């Protein structure tokens, strides 16, 4: 069926509070499993983190984290279900898109789907007054090697959301049974001590030149609700979908609680 301009596919919108890292990852995976079987509709989820949390890529070595520093500072350390490199989630809004490939609006090729979602984020940032754009080049969803200790924000890849070459949003993707989970961090502000220390760096001088924040670009820290509204509106326009605010289903909640312990990193 060809949709007319006034007809939009219906997606679920889940606005979560700040949650522990393992809970956040488990909820994303529970949604992925439910959407892939058709039990739940495509979903945009927006959420935060408490306490701050260092996530490691799915196959990344634990040496990328300074576990002693994280324990002292009360920082969670968990493993993401997606690839990529270490990322400290703090002072950010995180987005998660779970939707089937090749059934509209997302195309089947992973790179194209990644760029489409990141394109919606560019539109959202522009609506806030930020001169965001996508980086050129090929989207490489795993390289550099997932075992590298280079932090996620240090080197933008193709299809990333940047401002004058500095990364504003860090994203990662996983495909499962014809459905993708893409999630990422929209950086609101920056705590250089925690960012550097969580990854065993002396300071953030190697990171900061590669990163920008909404506070940098706007001269203020935007309210989380302001950024949420911008992301929802931009995704609706870019993807041609209508959002209906809902919560996770009972099965998703149960699945997330079962999955959560498996994401913890110990050492």
C-alpha positions in Angstrom: 0.0 0.0 0.0 1.3 3.4 -0.9 0.8 5.9 1.9 -0.7 9.3 1.1 1.1 12.4 2.4 -1.5 12.6 5.2 -1.1 9.0 6.3 1.7 8.1 8.6 2.8 4.8 10.0 2.2 4.4 13.7 5.2 4.1 16.0 5.4 3.8 19.8 7.0 6.5 21.8 8.5 5.5 25.2 9.8 8.3 27.4 11.7 6.8 30.2 13.3 8.4 33.3 16.9 8.1 34.3 17.7 4.4 34.9 20.7 2.2 35.8 22.8 1.1 32.9 22.0 -2.5 32.9 18.3 -1.7 33.0 18.6 0.6 30.0 20.4 -2.0 27.9 18.0 -4.7 28.9 15.0 -2.6 28.0 16.4 -1.8 24.6 17.0 -5.5 23.9 13.6 -6.6 25.2 12.1 -4.1 22.8 14.2 -5.4 19.9 13.1 -8.9 20.5 9.4 -7.9 20.7 9.5 -5.7 17.6 11.4 -8.4 15.6 8.6 -10.9 16.3 5.8 -8.4 15.6 4.6 -8.4 19.2 5.4 -4.7 19.5 5.3 -1.8 17.0 8.4 0.1 15.9 9.6 2.1 18.8 11.5 5.4 19.6 12.7 5.3 23.2 14.2 8.3 25.0 16.0 8.0 28.3 18.7 9.0 30.7 21.1 7.3 33.1 21.6 7.2 36.9 24.2 6.8 38.1 26.6 7.7 35.3 27.5 4.6 33.3 30.4 3.5 31.1 29.2 1.2 28.3 31.6 -1.0 26.4 30.9 -2.2 22.9 29.5 -5.7 22.5 32.9 -7.3 21.8 35.2 -4.7 23.5 37.7 -5.7 26.1 37.3 -4.7 29.7 40.7 -3.1 29.5 39.0 -0.1 28.0 37.5 0.8 31.4 39.3 1.9 34.6 37.2 -0.3 36.9 38.9 1.0 40.0 38.1 4.6 39.1 34.5 3.7 38.2 34.0 1.9 41.5 35.4 4.9 43.5 33.1 7.4 41.6 30.0 5.2 41.7 30.0 4.8 37.9 28.2 1.7 36.5 30.1 -0.4 33.9 28.0 -2.4 31.5 28.3 -4.0 28.1 26.1 -2.7 25.2 24.2 -5.1 23.0 25.6 -3.0 20.0 29.1 -2.7 18.7 31.5 0.2 18.9 33.7 1.6 21.6 33.7 2.8 25.2 31.3 5.6 26.0 30.5 7.3 29.3 26.8 8.1 29.6 26.5 11.3 31.6 24.8 14.7 31.0 23.1 13.4 27.9 19.8 12.3 26.4 19.9 8.9 24.9 17.7 7.8 22.0 16.9 4.3 20.9 15.2 3.3 17.6 13.9 -0.2 17.1 12.3 -0.9 13.7 12.2 -3.5 10.9 14.3 -3.1 7.8 13.0 -2.9 4.3 9.4 -2.4 5.3 9.3 1.3 5.3 10.4 3.8 6.4 13.8 2.2 7.0 15.5 0.8 3.9 17.0 -2.7 4.1 20.8 -1.8 3.8 22.1 -1.2 7.3 24.3 1.8 6.2 21.3 3.5 4.7 19.1 2.9 7.7 21.8 4.3 10.0 22.1 7.4 7.9 18.3 7.9 7.8 18.1 7.8 11.6 21.1 10.1 12.0 19.6 12.4 9.4 16.6 12.8 11.7 18.9 13.7 14.6 20.5 16.3 12.4 17.1 17.8 11.7 16.4 17.8 15.5 19.6 19.5 16.3 19.0 22.1 13.6 15.6 22.8 15.0 17.3 23.7 18.2 19.5 26.2 16.4 22.6 24.0 16.1 24.5 23.8 12.8 24.6 20.0 12.7 25.4 17.8 9.7 26.2 14.3 8.8 29.8 13.3 8.1 30.6 11.9 4.7 32.1 8.6 3.9 31.1 5.0 4.4 29.3 4.1 7.6 31.4 1.5 9.3 29.4 0.0 12.2 32.2 -2.0 13.8 35.6 -0.5 12.8 38.0 0.5 14.3 38.4 -2.9 15.9 35.9 -3.3 18.8 38.8 -4.2 21.0 40.5 -0.9 20.6 40.7 1.3 23.7 40.0 4.5 21.6 36.8 6.1 23.1 33.7 6.3 21.0 33.7 10.1 20.8 37.4 10.5 19.8 37.0 9.7 16.1 33.8 10.4 14.1 33.0 7.8 11.4 30.8 8.1 8.3 27.2 9.1 8.8 27.8 10.7 12.3 26.1 13.8 13.6 28.8 16.5 13.9 29.1 20.3 14.2 32.1 21.7 12.3 33.7 18.3 12.5 33.2 17.8 16.2 31.0 14.9 17.3 27.7 15.8 19.0 25.9 12.4 18.9 27.6 9.0 19.3 25.5 6.1 17.9 25.8 2.3 17.5 23.6 -0.3 15.7 22.7 -4.0 16.0 20.6 -6.1 13.6 18.5 -9.0 14.7 16.0 -11.0 12.7 15.5 -8.3 10.1 15.1 -5.6 12.8 17.6 -3.0 14.0 18.3 -1.4 17.3 20.1 1.9 16.9 20.9 3.9 20.0 23.1 6.8 20.8 24.0 9.6 23.1 23.1 13.2 22.5 25.5 15.2 24.6 24.0 18.0 26.6 27.0 19.0 28.7 30.4 17.6 29.6 32.3 16.4 32.8 35.8 16.0 31.6 37.1 14.4 34.8 34.6 11.6 34.8 34.8 11.1 31.0 38.6 10.7 31.1 38.9 8.9 34.4 36.3 6.2 33.6 38.5 5.2 30.6 41.9 5.4 32.4 42.9 8.7 30.8 44.9 11.3 32.7 42.6 14.1 31.5 40.2 14.9 28.6 42.6 16.9 26.5 42.7 14.1 23.9 38.9 13.9 23.8 37.6 17.4 24.1 38.8 18.8 20.7 36.8 16.1 19.0 33.5 16.6 20.9 30.9 19.3 21.1 27.8 19.5 23.3 24.5 21.3 23.1 25.7 23.6 25.9 28.7 24.5 23.8 26.6 25.2 20.7 23.6 27.0 22.4 25.5 28.8 25.3 23.2 27.0 27.8 22.3 23.5 28.9 18.9 22.8 27.2 16.1 21.2 29.3 15.8 17.5 28.6 12.2 18.0 27.6 13.2 20.6 24.9 15.6 18.1 23.3 13.0 15.3 23.6 10.4 17.4 21.8 12.9 18.2 19.0 13.9 14.6 18.5 10.3 13.4 18.4 9.2 16.1 15.9 12.2 15.5 13.7 11.8 11.7 13.6 8.1 12.1 12.8 9.0 14.4 9.8 12.1 12.5 8.6 10.7 9.0 8.9 7.0 9.8 8.1 5.7 8.3 11.3 3.1 9.3 13.9 4.0 8.6 17.5 1.7 7.3 20.2 3.0 7.6 23.7 3.0 4.2 25.5 5.0 2.1 28.0 6.7 -1.2 27.6 4.4 -4.3 27.5 4.3 -6.6 30.4 6.3 -9.2 28.5 8.9 -6.6 27.7 9.2 -5.5 31.3 9.6 -9.1 32.4 12.1 -9.8 29.7 14.1 -6.7 30.6 14.3 -7.7 34.3 15.5 -11.2 33.3 18.1 -9.8 30.9 19.5 -6.9 33.0 22.1 -8.9 35.1 23.8 -10.2 31.9 24.9 -6.7 31.0 27.0 -6.0 34.1 30.8 -5.9 33.7 32.9 -7.2 36.6 36.6 -7.3 37.0 
